[in-house]
Amino acid sequence: MKITYWSDYACPYCYIGEARLKKVLASAPELRDVEVEMKSFQLDPTAGEHAAGDTQTRFAKKYHISFEAAGQQIETISQMGRDEGIDFRYASTLFTNTMDAHRLTKLAQSKGDAALTERVIEALFDAYFTQNKELADHALLQKIGEDCGLDADEVREVLSSDRYQAEVLADEREAASRGIYGVPFFLINGRYTVSGAPSAEGLRQALLKLAAQEQTEVAKGMQCGPDGCRIG
């Protein structure tokens, strides 16, 4: 079985969904040979290199809710992350452009080393949601790349060029061609879909049934798109 999923590092449900997927794959012997591939999806390709304002204010403005309601929604999402064992600090995230984070991921994927790629993906999510770093910061991306095992000179060369940008944009075009406008979005064996971040148990049952070719039902969960995250 192969699971291809579209994701963005600034998407809270993507981090939660990724954590749930890893738990499911680790807990089910029937799924131990599953191949997983992340594809790029930028929630806001026009975002700048530095954060503009705090998360709660941005959240309230985006969803047209009060500042207090925004704080409550952010805390609810953060608790979901903490329930998955993540030190989830959504309220103090610094939203920036994620193109270069995705390009770094593409560099890792080019090495054909699943463990290396997983380290990079996890480090990027952790940098954003736990360490609250700006993912457009090249010094940060350089350190993440090196710490995860990528060659320092190659990381520097990628970050100083537009290498892998075409691949990131190709992922986004593929998503659009498939009618994918929110993430996370999982495509299983090129046919079956899991939209959003369902519960770990729901995801486990869906994958086990698909692995046994018992059903093709679409599972749905929380997800984020360019216009925002589903918060109700």
WOSUL-V503547 format. One record per residue. N is the residue number from 1. RES is the residue in one small letter. PHI is phi in whole degrees, 0 to 359 (999 if undefined). OMEGA is omega in whole degrees, -180 to 180 (999 if undefined). NEAR is the number of other C-alpha atoms within 10 Angstrom. Layout:
# WOSUL-V503547
n=N res=RES phi=PHI omega=OMEGA near=NEAR
n=N res=RES phi=PHI omega=OMEGA near=NEAR
This chain:
# WOSUL-V503547
n=1 res=m phi=999 omega=175 near=15
n=2 res=k phi=238 omega=176 near=13
n=3 res=i phi=247 omega=174 near=19
n=4 res=t phi=254 omega=180 near=18
n=5 res=y phi=224 omega=177 near=23
n=6 res=w phi=265 omega=-172 near=23
n=7 res=s phi=203 omega=172 near=27
n=8 res=d phi=228 omega=-176 near=26
n=9 res=y phi=290 omega=179 near=27
n=10 res=a phi=264 omega=-178 near=25
n=11 res=c phi=263 omega=-179 near=26
n=12 res=p phi=297 omega=-179 near=29
n=13 res=y phi=291 omega=177 near=27
n=14 res=c phi=294 omega=179 near=24
n=15 res=y phi=295 omega=178 near=26
n=16 res=i phi=297 omega=179 near=28
n=17 res=g phi=297 omega=179 near=28
n=18 res=e phi=295 omega=179 near=21
n=19 res=a phi=297 omega=179 near=18
n=20 res=r phi=294 omega=180 near=21
n=21 res=l phi=299 omega=-179 near=22
n=22 res=k phi=298 omega=179 near=12
n=23 res=k phi=297 omega=-179 near=15
n=24 res=v phi=297 omega=-178 near=21
n=25 res=l phi=295 omega=-180 near=18
n=26 res=a phi=283 omega=-174 near=12
n=27 res=s phi=265 omega=-176 near=12
n=28 res=a phi=245 omega=180 near=12
n=29 res=p phi=304 omega=-179 near=9
n=30 res=e phi=294 omega=-176 near=13
n=31 res=l phi=250 omega=-174 near=16
n=32 res=r phi=291 omega=-179 near=12
n=33 res=d phi=260 omega=-179 near=10
n=34 res=v phi=291 omega=175 near=12
n=35 res=e phi=266 omega=-178 near=13
n=36 res=v phi=238 omega=178 near=17
n=37 res=e phi=228 omega=175 near=15
n=38 res=m phi=271 omega=174 near=23
n=39 res=k phi=241 omega=-172 near=22
n=40 res=s phi=277 omega=175 near=27
n=41 res=f phi=207 omega=179 near=34
n=42 res=q phi=271 omega=178 near=25
n=43 res=l phi=296 omega=179 near=23
n=44 res=d phi=216 omega=-180 near=18
n=45 res=p phi=298 omega=-178 near=12
n=46 res=t phi=267 omega=-179 near=11
n=47 res=a phi=300 omega=-177 near=16
n=48 res=g phi=275 omega=-179 near=13
n=49 res=e phi=279 omega=180 near=15
n=50 res=h phi=229 omega=-179 near=14
n=51 res=a phi=294 omega=178 near=17
n=52 res=a phi=246 omega=179 near=12
n=53 res=g phi=90 omega=-177 near=10
n=54 res=d phi=272 omega=-175 near=13
n=55 res=t phi=295 omega=-176 near=19
n=56 res=q phi=294 omega=178 near=22
n=57 res=t phi=295 omega=179 near=16
n=58 res=r phi=298 omega=-180 near=15
n=59 res=f phi=297 omega=-179 near=21
n=60 res=a phi=298 omega=-179 near=18
n=61 res=k phi=292 omega=-176 near=13
n=62 res=k phi=295 omega=-175 near=13
n=63 res=y phi=260 omega=178 near=15
n=64 res=h phi=57 omega=178 near=11
n=65 res=i phi=233 omega=-179 near=13
n=66 res=s phi=290 omega=177 near=14
n=67 res=f phi=301 omega=-179 near=14
n=68 res=e phi=294 omega=179 near=12
n=69 res=a phi=296 omega=178 near=15
n=70 res=a phi=298 omega=179 near=23
n=71 res=g phi=298 omega=179 near=18
n=72 res=q phi=294 omega=179 near=14
n=73 res=q phi=295 omega=179 near=17
n=74 res=i phi=298 omega=179 near=22
n=75 res=e phi=293 omega=178 near=16
n=76 res=t phi=299 omega=179 near=14
n=77 res=i phi=294 omega=180 near=19
n=78 res=s phi=299 omega=179 near=21
n=79 res=q phi=295 omega=175 near=17
n=80 res=m phi=302 omega=179 near=16
n=81 res=g phi=294 omega=180 near=23
n=82 res=r phi=295 omega=177 near=14
n=83 res=d phi=296 omega=177 near=12
n=84 res=e phi=267 omega=178 near=17
n=85 res=g phi=87 omega=-180 near=11
n=86 res=i phi=262 omega=173 near=17
n=87 res=d phi=282 omega=-167 near=15
n=88 res=f phi=276 omega=-178 near=27
n=89 res=r phi=237 omega=-175 near=21
n=90 res=y phi=294 omega=-174 near=24
n=91 res=a phi=300 omega=-176 near=21
n=92 res=s phi=250 omega=176 near=17
n=93 res=t phi=293 omega=-180 near=21
n=94 res=l phi=241 omega=-173 near=21
n=95 res=f phi=283 omega=177 near=26
n=96 res=t phi=221 omega=177 near=22
n=97 res=n phi=295 omega=-178 near=23
n=98 res=t phi=248 omega=-179 near=26
n=99 res=m phi=305 omega=-176 near=25
n=100 res=d phi=291 omega=174 near=23
n=101 res=a phi=295 omega=177 near=26
n=102 res=h phi=291 omega=178 near=27
n=103 res=r phi=294 omega=177 near=22
n=104 res=l phi=297 omega=177 near=26
n=105 res=t phi=298 omega=178 near=24
n=106 res=k phi=298 omega=177 near=22
n=107 res=l phi=299 omega=179 near=20
n=108 res=a phi=299 omega=-179 near=25
n=109 res=q phi=296 omega=-179 near=18
n=110 res=s phi=294 omega=-178 near=12
n=111 res=k phi=277 omega=179 near=11
n=112 res=g phi=68 omega=-178 near=10
n=113 res=d phi=243 omega=-175 near=10
n=114 res=a phi=298 omega=-179 near=14
n=115 res=a phi=293 omega=177 near=12
n=116 res=l phi=298 omega=180 near=17
n=117 res=t phi=299 omega=180 near=24
n=118 res=e phi=296 omega=178 near=18
n=119 res=r phi=297 omega=-180 near=17
n=120 res=v phi=295 omega=-180 near=26
n=121 res=i phi=300 omega=-179 near=23
n=122 res=e phi=295 omega=-179 near=15
n=123 res=a phi=294 omega=180 near=18
n=124 res=l phi=290 omega=176 near=27
n=125 res=f phi=299 omega=-180 near=25
n=126 res=d phi=297 omega=-180 near=19
n=127 res=a phi=299 omega=-178 near=19
n=128 res=y phi=280 omega=-171 near=24
n=129 res=f phi=270 omega=180 near=25
n=130 res=t phi=250 omega=180 near=17
n=131 res=q phi=276 omega=179 near=17
n=132 res=n phi=56 omega=177 near=18
n=133 res=k phi=263 omega=175 near=20
n=134 res=e phi=275 omega=-175 near=20
n=135 res=l phi=287 omega=175 near=27
n=136 res=a phi=274 omega=-178 near=21
n=137 res=d phi=284 omega=-177 near=17
n=138 res=h phi=295 omega=178 near=17
n=139 res=a phi=296 omega=177 near=12
n=140 res=l phi=296 omega=-179 near=15
n=141 res=l phi=296 omega=177 near=23
n=142 res=q phi=300 omega=-179 near=20
n=143 res=k phi=296 omega=179 near=15
n=144 res=i phi=300 omega=180 near=22
n=145 res=g phi=302 omega=-179 near=26
n=146 res=e phi=295 omega=-178 near=16
n=147 res=d phi=298 omega=-179 near=14
n=148 res=c phi=276 omega=176 near=18
n=149 res=g phi=113 omega=176 near=14
n=150 res=l phi=279 omega=179 near=20
n=151 res=d phi=292 omega=-175 near=13
n=152 res=a phi=300 omega=-178 near=14
n=153 res=d phi=293 omega=-179 near=11
n=154 res=e phi=289 omega=176 near=14
n=155 res=v phi=300 omega=-180 near=21
n=156 res=r phi=299 omega=-180 near=17
n=157 res=e phi=294 omega=179 near=11
n=158 res=v phi=296 omega=-176 near=18
n=159 res=l phi=293 omega=-179 near=20
n=160 res=s phi=268 omega=-179 near=11
n=161 res=s phi=227 omega=175 near=10
n=162 res=d phi=252 omega=180 near=12
n=163 res=r phi=303 omega=-180 near=16
n=164 res=y phi=75 omega=177 near=20
n=165 res=q phi=295 omega=180 near=17
n=166 res=a phi=298 omega=180 near=11
n=167 res=e phi=292 omega=177 near=15
n=168 res=v phi=298 omega=-179 near=20
n=169 res=l phi=294 omega=177 near=17
n=170 res=a phi=295 omega=176 near=15
n=171 res=d phi=300 omega=-178 near=18
n=172 res=e phi=291 omega=176 near=19
n=173 res=r phi=293 omega=178 near=15
n=174 res=e phi=297 omega=178 near=15
n=175 res=a phi=301 omega=-180 near=20
n=176 res=a phi=298 omega=-179 near=13
n=177 res=s phi=293 omega=179 near=10
n=178 res=r phi=266 omega=-180 near=9
n=179 res=g phi=76 omega=-180 near=9
n=180 res=i phi=264 omega=-179 near=18
n=181 res=y phi=235 omega=177 near=19
n=182 res=g phi=213 omega=-179 near=26
n=183 res=v phi=229 omega=5 near=30
n=184 res=p phi=285 omega=177 near=30
n=185 res=f phi=219 omega=-176 near=28
n=186 res=f phi=252 omega=177 near=25
n=187 res=l phi=241 omega=-174 near=16
n=188 res=i phi=251 omega=-180 near=20
n=189 res=n phi=55 omega=177 near=14
n=190 res=g phi=71 omega=-173 near=11
n=191 res=r phi=228 omega=-171 near=7
n=192 res=y phi=261 omega=-175 near=18
n=193 res=t phi=240 omega=170 near=20
n=194 res=v phi=234 omega=-175 near=21
n=195 res=s phi=262 omega=180 near=20
n=196 res=g phi=86 omega=-176 near=22
n=197 res=a phi=243 omega=178 near=28
n=198 res=p phi=291 omega=178 near=22
n=199 res=s phi=299 omega=179 near=17
n=200 res=a phi=300 omega=-180 near=18
n=201 res=e phi=293 omega=178 near=13
n=202 res=g phi=297 omega=179 near=14
n=203 res=l phi=294 omega=180 near=21
n=204 res=r phi=299 omega=-180 near=20
n=205 res=q phi=297 omega=180 near=13
n=206 res=a phi=297 omega=-178 near=22
n=207 res=l phi=293 omega=179 near=24
n=208 res=l phi=295 omega=179 near=16
n=209 res=k phi=293 omega=179 near=14
n=210 res=l phi=292 omega=179 near=17
n=211 res=a phi=299 omega=179 near=16
n=212 res=a phi=270 omega=-180 near=10
n=213 res=q phi=57 omega=-178 near=9
n=214 res=e phi=266 omega=180 near=10
n=215 res=q phi=200 omega=178 near=13
n=216 res=t phi=231 omega=-177 near=12
n=217 res=e phi=293 omega=178 near=12
n=218 res=v phi=277 omega=175 near=10
n=219 res=a phi=263 omega=-179 near=17
n=220 res=k phi=231 omega=178 near=16
n=221 res=g phi=205 omega=-179 near=18
n=222 res=m phi=287 omega=178 near=22
n=223 res=q phi=204 omega=179 near=24
n=224 res=c phi=240 omega=176 near=24
n=225 res=g phi=225 omega=-180 near=18
n=226 res=p phi=305 omega=-179 near=13
n=227 res=d phi=270 omega=177 near=12
n=228 res=g phi=132 omega=179 near=15
n=229 res=c phi=261 omega=175 near=19
n=230 res=r phi=289 omega=-171 near=14
n=231 res=i phi=245 omega=-178 near=13
n=232 res=g phi=253 omega=999 near=5
